[in-house]
Amino acid sequence: MIRALLDRTDKFLGRGKYSIAVPVMDGPLHPNHKLDHAEHLFDATDIDNLTLIGTDIWCSSGAALLRVSADGTPEVVDTFDAPITCLAASGDGATAIGVDGGGIYIRGGAHNGRHIEKLGGNALKCATAVAFEDDHSLVITVGARDRVHAEWKRDLMAQGRTGEVWRVDLTNGTGKKLAGGLGYPYGICPSPNGLAVSEAWAHRIILIGESGQITPMLEDLPGYPARLVPDAAGGYVLAVFAPRNQLVEFVLREPEFLHAMTTQVPSDHWIAPKLMWGQGFKEPMQGAALKTMGIIKPWAPTWSYGLVVSLDDGFAPVASYHSRADGNRHGVTSVCAQGDKILVASKGAGVCVALSPNTVAEAN
């Protein structure tokens, strides 16, 4: 009774889960232009899933798997029937390749040819991140149980909470669910105390222990987190693929409007985050001092952004690298540590850049 009364009071006052407030970017997250000034490495349409195999950079470009040679030229290694959604490499030369709607394929190593099509009896449609714990064990994040990754925007608008984390024994293909009911887990990284997972729709990083207990490590991020990887200094690097804004937070609390928008309007024109803005005149405006229909609009929400966050070993932010609303390296879905450099995939711009030690020092 008291809980129901408090819930109604929060709804009336716009507090708690009904709040549309978005945290400001300040302190270690203070905006800058470091990502726009980072070193350009190579271009690839829809670039994602940066991974180091030996000294080579591997990544995906839509349905193509690419290897980047020393001179920076991408070479197509393999192609699949649908876009690649995740990629990881093991110490014995194996690669795990997730395909949208098609599960995960193992290439090379002791388990070459294994295809993980189901987890717990359900088809593996939306593998968003994968990591090898060792040569025989794989951990997987499933963004949504019944949607493919290409429908991530629809899952956000539906406030999906069907995400899961699994551990798979590659010797026999059996899986164990470690966590469920998550809001689109998008990145996974083994850590000394468990599995660190970025939960996009909950705007946080959680730690999953051996017994399945969930411990929040970093909450209330100002954007939607994607991949999470270790860095050379013993900390972590987090990709944030889009910013939060109050208009989207408000719309997510209006079910009738949401239903009408998602059933009557093309998804490119929804009031929702984007990987890149400026792809057509019909999409909502972004930024300030924009002139349309002869009128200067003083301000419009930011739909796309570029953000990489450096974290310490306790997952606290220590530095950040931005491509702001007027920048052109948005939609950062993947990062990778290469020695003392941080490689960054801007999927929205179709470009890979490198944050050098000098850039890192300046951001601090």
Phi and psi in degrees as a GROMACS rama.xvg file:
@    title "Ramachandran Plot"
@    xaxis  label "Phi"
@    yaxis  label "Psi"
@TYPE xy
-66.1944  -38.6123  ILE-2
-63.6181  -41.2895  ARG-3
-64.9073  -38.7299  ALA-4
-66.2968  -42.5328  LEU-5
-64.6405  -37.4329  LEU-6
-63.2548  -43.1229  ASP-7
-66.1361  -37.6124  ARG-8
-64.644  -43.6317  THR-9
-61.0835  -40.6509  ASP-10
-64.3381  -41.5012  LYS-11
-67.1428  -38.3788  PHE-12
-92.0198  -6.76031  LEU-13
70.1617  40.2363  GLY-14
-109.774  172.475  ARG-15
57.5736  -131.424  GLY-16
-69.0186  -11.3597  LYS-17
-94.937  -0.755482  TYR-18
-72.0051  143.738  SER-19
-107.9  12.7412  ILE-20
-67.287  142.955  ALA-21
-122.584  130.769  VAL-22
-62.3547  144.58  PRO-23
-78.9735  155.997  VAL-24
-88.1772  109.165  MET-25
-148.751  173.738  ASP-26
61.7856  -129.326  GLY-27
-63.8234  -16.7769  PRO-28
-100.038  14.6675  LEU-29
-60.9296  130.899  HIS-30
-59.8171  144.784  PRO-31
-149.915  -169.406  ASN-32
-119.835  23.7154  HIS-33
-61.5899  -36.7689  LYS-34
-70.3563  -35.589  LEU-35
-68.9344  -25.2529  ASP-36
-96.8553  2.99311  HIS-37
-69.2321  158.127  ALA-38
-67.4672  127.436  GLU-39
-77.6142  130.341  HIS-40
-104.767  -57.3318  LEU-41
-162.707  164.803  PHE-42
-107.634  146.327  ASP-43
-161.76  125.342  ALA-44
-58.922  132.368  THR-45
54.1612  38.4915  ASP-46
-60.3409  140.43  ILE-47
-161.997  171.587  ASP-48
57.7072  51.0593  ASN-49
-62.6611  132.186  LEU-50
-147.269  139.984  THR-51
-96.6027  127.665  LEU-52
-124.233  105.764  ILE-53
67.3606  -126.457  GLY-54
-101.107  0.217262  THR-55
-91.3398  145.981  ASP-56
-91.8162  126.443  ILE-57
-113.232  149.155  TRP-58
-161.713  177.934  CYS-59
-114.098  152.646  SER-60
-136.305  89.8084  SER-61
65.5591  -121.112  GLY-62
-90.5567  0.8028  ALA-63
-99.051  137.889  ALA-64
-96.9144  125.33  LEU-65
-114.26  146.841  LEU-66
-120.575  132.52  ARG-67
-104.765  120.476  VAL-68
-75.6818  175.434  SER-69
-61.2331  -29.6139  ALA-70
-84.8645  5.3104  ASP-71
84.6085  15.0685  GLY-72
-95.4904  119.982  THR-73
-72.2987  137.676  PRO-74
-123.446  131.693  GLU-75
-75.4185  121.303  VAL-76
-95.3575  -38.0594  VAL-77
-158.688  159.644  ASP-78
-133.17  152.429  THR-79
-126.519  175.16  PHE-80
-79.0767  -13.0792  ASP-81
-147.146  166.058  ALA-82
-57.8367  144.536  PRO-83
-78.5538  130.394  ILE-84
-108.044  -17.6398  THR-85
-159.991  158.4  CYS-86
-155.516  137.364  LEU-87
-151.26  157.021  ALA-88
-126.522  147.46  ALA-89
-108.534  173.229  SER-90
-70.328  -21.5532  GLY-91
-94.8012  15.3316  ASP-92
89.4438  8.39256  GLY-93
-84.9038  150.975  ALA-94
-124.486  142.557  THR-95
-110.496  123.272  ALA-96
-122.684  114.135  ILE-97
-90.0499  135.112  GLY-98
-119.428  135.48  VAL-99
-59.5761  115.563  ASP-100
80.8447  -1.20389  GLY-101
-123.02  11.38  GLY-102
80.04  -157.266  GLY-103
-125.065  132.677  ILE-104
-106.406  136.634  TYR-105
-102.67  124.544  ILE-106
-118.722  128.018  ARG-107
79.6448  175.987  GLY-108
72.7482  -168.227  GLY-109
-69.9852  -18.8957  ALA-110
-118.18  31.9825  HIS-111
-54.0634  132.245  ASN-112
94.4957  -9.64493  GLY-113
-69.1896  139.007  ARG-114
-124.443  115.703  HIS-115
-91.7322  101.917  ILE-116
-99.5368  -26.8457  GLU-117
-134.829  152.062  LYS-118
-133.989  120.013  LEU-119
63.0941  29.0386  GLY-120
85.8824  -7.21767  GLY-121
-103.94  143.546  ASN-122
-61.365  136.58  ALA-123
-85.5865  95.0487  LEU-124
-96.9467  -30.4587  LYS-125
-133.268  63.4936  CYS-126
-76.5487  113.805  ALA-127
-97.4472  -25.1954  THR-128
-155.688  152.062  ALA-129
-147.719  147.379  VAL-130
-150.208  142.723  ALA-131
-84.7422  127.004  PHE-132
-81.5753  -36.0305  GLU-133
-157.145  -169.672  ASP-134
-68.3018  -14.2063  ASP-135
-121.403  4.78014  HIS-136
-134.947  133.688  SER-137
-126.073  136.921  LEU-138
-113.177  139.437  VAL-139
-133.849  137.288  ILE-140
-102.998  133.134  THR-141
-108.805  113.126  VAL-142
-63.1281  -45.5675  GLY-143
-149.315  140.563  ALA-144
-71.8619  -36.7874  ARG-145
-114.882  10.7727  ASP-146
-126.636  154.501  ARG-147
-86.7206  166.17  VAL-148
-63.9535  -31.2136  HIS-149
-61.0757  -16.791  ALA-150
-100.185  26.2725  GLU-151
-58.7834  -36.7936  TRP-152
-66.5028  -39.2573  LYS-153
-65.8607  -37.3335  ARG-154
-65.7881  -37.717  ASP-155
-63.7676  -46.255  LEU-156
-64.6594  -29.348  MET-157
-85.2344  0.654753  ALA-158
52.009  49.4255  GLN-159
-60.1691  138.885  GLY-160
-137.209  47.0129  ARG-161
-112.249  13.7077  THR-162
-69.5888  150.993  GLY-163
-141.256  160.908  GLU-164
-126.228  130.132  VAL-165
-127.768  152.754  TRP-166
-115.684  129.84  ARG-167
-117.501  129.964  VAL-168
-85.7872  111.213  ASP-169
-72.5486  -16.004  LEU-170
-68.6974  -30.8038  THR-171
-130.932  -3.2759  ASN-172
80.6482  5.9807  GLY-173
-80.1455  148.403  THR-174
-123.212  153.692  GLY-175
-127.853  124.43  LYS-176
-77.9554  125.446  LYS-177
-95.5645  -28.6203  LEU-178
-159.496  150.512  ALA-179
-143.377  176.497  GLY-180
68.1826  29.0993  GLY-181
-95.3061  154.773  LEU-182
-90.501  80.9937  GLY-183
56.6667  69.0859  TYR-184
-61.582  129.931  PRO-185
-123.211  -12.6159  TYR-186
-147.675  150.845  GLY-187
-145.008  141.345  ILE-188
-151.201  117.702  CYS-189
-60.8916  137.438  PRO-190
-132.562  169.316  SER-191
-59.3645  -25.0503  PRO-192
-110.017  8.9012  ASN-193
144.335  -161.543  GLY-194
-100.084  119.56  LEU-195
-85.3566  128.793  ALA-196
-130.204  132.033  VAL-197
-90.6696  126.221  SER-198
-109.478  102.923  GLU-199
-62.4555  -53.2196  ALA-200
-72.6152  -16.7924  TRP-201
-96.4238  -2.09995  ALA-202
55.858  48.0918  HIS-203
-153.929  168.525  ARG-204
-114.813  131.437  ILE-205
-119.106  160.581  ILE-206
-117.221  125.016  LEU-207
-104.116  118.223  ILE-208
-82.8583  175.201  GLY-209
-61.2357  -32.4949  GLU-210
-89.4971  5.91499  SER-211
91.3209  -0.559735  GLY-212
-68.4269  143.407  GLN-213
-109.15  125.796  ILE-214
-120.744  117.37  THR-215
-65.4848  131.909  PRO-216
-109.895  -34.4646  MET-217
-147.993  116.937  LEU-218
-118.887  165.286  GLU-219
56.3814  47.9601  ASP-220
-67.3904  151.365  LEU-221
-81.0893  6.17309  PRO-222
-148.369  -173.647  GLY-223
-101.01  111.262  TYR-224
-73.5443  146.337  PRO-225
-117.358  -121.895  ALA-226
-72.3943  150.07  ARG-227
-131.812  125.573  LEU-228
-136.254  155.963  VAL-229
-74.6547  152.963  PRO-230
-112.652  178.241  ASP-231
-73.1844  -16.741  ALA-232
-93.6703  3.77751  ALA-233
93.8452  1.22952  GLY-234
-103.11  -147.662  GLY-235
-142.641  160.996  TYR-236
-125.331  131.831  VAL-237
-118.077  131.157  LEU-238
-92.6117  135.861  ALA-239
-119.188  115.415  VAL-240
-87.645  -15.1466  PHE-241
-162.146  155.161  ALA-242
-88.165  155.909  PRO-243
-86.2956  153.015  ARG-244
-147.677  161.495  ASN-245
-66.5124  -30.3172  GLN-246
-66.9906  -43.0467  LEU-247
-64.9575  -42.48  VAL-248
-60.8053  -37.0019  GLU-249
-67.4453  -46.4008  PHE-250
-61.303  -36.9786  VAL-251
-63.9802  -14.3196  LEU-252
-104.155  13.4623  ARG-253
-122.817  85.8028  GLU-254
-61.2781  -36.7778  PRO-255
-67.5813  -44.1061  GLU-256
-64.4652  -42.7485  PHE-257
-57.6049  -45.6513  LEU-258
-61.8578  -45.0052  HIS-259
-64.1429  -42.9513  ALA-260
-64.9617  -46.7617  MET-261
-76.4449  -14.513  THR-262
-102.065  -18.4864  THR-263
-116.821  -14.3502  GLN-264
-119.672  137.497  VAL-265
-58.4193  143.502  PRO-266
-61.0845  -26.9166  SER-267
-64.6751  -19.0879  ASP-268
-111.785  12.1484  HIS-269
-69.1736  157.128  TRP-270
-79.152  88.4514  ILE-271
-159.56  159.641  ALA-272
-63.9238  156.178  PRO-273
-132.799  159.261  LYS-274
-82.7201  -24.7165  LEU-275
-157.711  135.936  MET-276
-99.8108  155.956  TRP-277
96.5791  25.0752  GLY-278
-94.125  -3.29826  GLN-279
-177.778  153.194  GLY-280
-74.468  -12.9854  PHE-281
-84.0594  -16.0974  LYS-282
-75.5614  156.796  GLU-283
-58.6735  148.465  PRO-284
-70.3961  157.859  MET-285
-139.105  136.733  GLN-286
100.81  -160.949  GLY-287
-128.991  159.859  ALA-288
55.7724  42.1003  ALA-289
-93.8665  137.353  LEU-290
-104.51  123.41  LYS-291
-141.573  136.267  THR-292
53.694  35.6477  MET-293
79.0726  5.69454  GLY-294
-120.985  133.512  ILE-295
-85.0266  119.513  ILE-296
-88.3588  124.666  LYS-297
-67.9584  -28.6267  PRO-298
-164.376  146.953  TRP-299
-145.026  148.908  ALA-300
-59.6982  156.107  PRO-301
-88.8114  119.584  THR-302
-95.9515  -32.6668  TRP-303
-129.284  153.67  SER-304
-162.519  161.933  TYR-305
-119.259  125.87  GLY-306
-149.333  129.292  LEU-307
-124.682  133.748  VAL-308
-121.507  127.422  VAL-309
-88.6771  132.474  SER-310
-119.418  151.344  LEU-311
-83.4435  -172.825  ASP-312
-71.2617  -9.16675  ASP-313
-104.655  11.9398  GLY-314
69.3104  23.7581  PHE-315
-90.6119  135.446  ALA-316
-63.6482  136.641  PRO-317
-122.809  -19.9886  VAL-318
-163.936  160.814  ALA-319
-150.314  157.572  SER-320
-134.68  122.346  TYR-321
-119.353  150.453  HIS-322
-124.667  105.631  SER-323
-76.8154  -175.002  ARG-324
-54.9586  -32.1701  ALA-325
-93.5132  6.35219  ASP-326
-86.2099  -175.317  GLY-327
-134.939  18.2574  ASN-328
-121.781  68.9728  ARG-329
-100.99  173.618  HIS-330
65.6154  52.0942  GLY-331
-79.5853  108.132  VAL-332
-105.459  -15.6295  THR-333
-147.365  141.29  SER-334
-136.858  160.917  VAL-335
-156.899  134.735  CYS-336
-88.4254  126.837  ALA-337
-124.396  93.6117  GLN-338
63.4063  -126.615  GLY-339
-93.652  9.33919  ASP-340
-102.074  156.258  LYS-341
-115.353  116.733  ILE-342
-86.0573  138.526  LEU-343
-130.394  129.36  VAL-344
-103.54  112.81  ALA-345
-92.2272  95.8331  SER-346
-65.3251  -35.5765  LYS-347
-63.5281  -37.7323  GLY-348
-93.5381  -15.1308  ALA-349
69.4667  45.8503  GLY-350
-144.305  146.922  VAL-351
-110.194  130.944  CYS-352
-127.437  166.06  VAL-353
-125.45  128.195  ALA-354
-90.0135  116.339  LEU-355
-86.2048  168.088  SER-356
-55.6753  -34.7869  PRO-357
-64.5928  -42.5912  ASN-358
-64.6499  -40.495  THR-359
-62.8527  -43.735  VAL-360
-64.2622  -41.2983  ALA-361
-64.5959  -35.7606  GLU-362
-69.0401  -26.4955  ALA-363
